């Protein structure tokens, strides 16, 4: 087969790959765009037609929401819970993964497999135990009853451990010890900059999971003013029912925007870190 024919075949496959990627992008983007558009339309228009052009009903829908729930209080609660959950989970998971990956102690592998075994259990299965624990710590009806359980994340430990073993060689640890650095200083100043892509990746998943947590707040929080935004959106849905889809779509839009912002913020660290993380270390 000559080179020209081979080049044509590769160009055809490249063209088909681009078509497939465009189709997948379209499938992923259209629902979000439709949600944004519906947030600006009246309920009657949403139920009778499909629109791709924004309407002029945004302020009316916003007034409908404000009249039912304190959406910005819910936004503050969700941001507070999710950000602290991400900070605690990413740091503790990174530190735990660093210990499993770089320190050889008795029952290292056995403890790691026990940690992985907890991933097989459904998260909602332990909600009764979490309730009893928070009751014993006198943290019920507090945002910390949601933040503390989120700080323990077995999946993040597993992912970061694999990344450390692949991108953080022992020679860097040895060079830090020769310079007189403590183990914690080696982790903070040498390991963290290198494993930043893994931390940013897990931060995205932890943030989304904490932001979308619905069952936990319903069980652990009693005061409606402390509810995060997803719970308030459900109250909005229960209040309006089938009467005002425009307001419900606007509430969903407000709830989705912080997730998109956080993803964009973290994704740049993932890309930059993958390009130069281990080399920079």
N, C-alpha and C positions, 0 to 999 in steps of 0.2 A: 504494500500500500504506500503510495507516494505521500510526500509531505503535504501537498496541497489538499488532497482528499482527507488526510488526517486532521488538518486544520479546519476544514469545513465541518467534519463530524463534531469536533470540539466546540466550534462556534454554534452549531445546532443545539448541543447539550447546554451550553451557556445560555442560549436564548430561552430554552425550555425552563431552565432553573430560574431565570429572571421572571418569567411568566408565573411560575409557581409561587415565588416569593411575593410578587405583587398581589396575587390572589389571596395569599395568607394574610398579608398586611391589610388588604381591603376587608376581609372577614373580621379581623381583630379591631379595626378602627371604626367601622360603620356603627356598631352598637354604641360605642362611646359617643360618637358624633350625634347619633340619633337621640341619645339621652340628653345631651346639651341642648339640642334643638327643641325637644319636647319640654324642657324646662322654661322655654320662652313662649309656649303656646297655651291656649285655654284647653280645658278638659274636653270640650265638645269636639274640637279639631283633632285632638289626639285619638279619640275613639272612632272617628269617622274617616280619617285619611292619614297617609304617610307623607310627612313633609321633610325636606332637606334644607329648607331655608328658615332661619330663625324668625320668630314672630315678635310681637310687641307686648306680650303679656307677662314679662319677667317681673316687673315691680308688683303687679297684682298677685302673682304667685308668691312672691317674697312676703307680702303683707299677710297672706293666708298662713304662711308658715309661722311667722312671728306671733300671730294671734293664738297659736296652739301650743308651741313648744319654744323654749329658750334655746334656739339652735346654736347661738354663739357660746353660751355656757357649755353646751354639749361639746362644741368644738374644742374649747379650752380643756375640758376634762379629758377628751380623747388624746389631745396633743400631750398633755401632762403625763398621762398613763403610758402612752406609747413611747415617748422619748426616754423617760426614765427606765422603762422596760428594756429598750434597746441598749442604753448605756450599761445597765447592770448585766444583761445577758451577754452582750458582746465581750465585755471585759472579763467576766467570770468564765465564760466559755473559752476565750482565748487563753487565759491563765491555766485553766484545767487541761485544755488540749496540749499546751506547752509542757505541762508536767508529765502527761501520759507519753508524749512523743520523745522527750529528751532526757528523762530520768528513769533509770532502771532500778526499780525497787520490787520487793516481794509482792507477788500477786498483782503485778501491774496489768498483765493481759486479762487476768480473771476479773479484776475490777472494771476494766474497760468493757468486757463482754457483758457484765451485769448492767453497766450504764446503757449499752446498746439494747439490752433486753427491755429496758423501760420504754423504748421507742415502739415496741410491739403492742403496748397497751393503749387503748383509746384514751385521749385526754379527758373526756367527760367521765370516764370510769372513776377517776380519783377526785371528783369534785366534792364528794361527801367528806373525804379525808382532808381536803383543803379547807372546807368549811369548818371542820372541827379544829384544825390547826390554827386558823385565823381567829376562831372564837377563843382558843386558849391564849393566844397572843394579844387578845383584846383589839383586834384590827378589823373586825367586821364593820361594814358601812364606812370603810376607809379605802381610798384609792390604793393604798399600799397592800391591801389584800389581793389586788390584781397585779401589782408590780413585783412583789416578792416571788410568787410562783413562776412568773415569766422569766425571772433571772436564771432559772435552771432549765437549760435547753440541751438535751442529749444530742439532737441532730446537729446543732451548731458545734458541739464539742467534737463529734465525729468528723465533720467536714473540715474544721480548722486543723485538727490533728493530722489528717491526710495532707493538707496543704503544707504544714510545718515540716513534715517528713520529706516532702518533695522539694521545698524551696528554701529551707533554713538549715544549712549544713552544720555539723558539729564544729567545724573549724572556726566559725564565727563565734561560737560560745567559748571555745578555748582561747581565742584572741582576747575576748573580753575578760576572761578570768586572769590571763597573764597581765592585763592592764590593771588588775585589782578591782574589777567591778563585782558587785554582789549579784546574786542570781536574779533578784527582782530588777536590778538596774539593767542587766543583760536583756531581760524580757522587755522592759519599757523602752530602752534606747536602741536595741539592736533587733529584737524580734518583731516588735509591733510595726515598725516601718515596712518590713518585708512582707508580713502577713496581712497588710492592710487590704488587699483585694478580697481575701477570704472573709475578713471582718465586715467589709462593706457589703459583700454578697449576703452574708447571714443577717446583717442589719436590715436589709430590705425585707427578707422573709419574716423576721421577728416583728418588724414594724407593721407589716400587713396583717400578720396573725393577731397582734395585740390590738390593732385598730378595728379589726372585724370581729373581735371577741364579743359574743352576744350572750351566751349562757352564763359565763362567769359573773358579769355585772348584775344580771337578773337575780342571781342567788346570793352574791356577797354584798350587794349594795341595797339599801332600803330607802334612802332619800332620793327622790326623783331629780333633785338639783345636782346630784353627784353622778348621774347616769352619763356614760359616754354618748357620742353622737349616734352610733348605730342603734342603740336602744331608743333614743329619742326619735329617730326616723321611723322605727317600728310603731311608736306611739302616734306619730303623724299619720302613718298608714291606717292605724286602727281608728283614728279620729275622722279622717276623710272618707276611708273606704273607697267606693267607686265614684265619689262625688267630685274629686278634684285631682286628676292625674297630673296636671301641670305642676301643682305644688309638691306632690310626691316626687316627681322627677327632679325638681329643683333641689329638694332635700338630698336626694341621691347624688346629684351633681356636686353639691357642697361637700358631701362626705367623701367623694372620690378625689377631688382636687388635691388635698394634702398628700394622699398616697402617690399621686403622679409627681408632685414636687419633690417628695422624699426620694422617689426612685431616680429622678433626674439628678438630684444632688449626689446620691451614692454611686450611680453608674459611672460617673467620671473617674472616681477613685478605683473602680474595678478595672476600667480600661487602662488607665495610666499605670496602675500597679502591675497588671499582667504584662505590660510592655517593658517595664524597667524595674520591677520590684526586686527580683533576686539579684540583678546586676548591680543595682544601687546599694544593696546590702553588702 
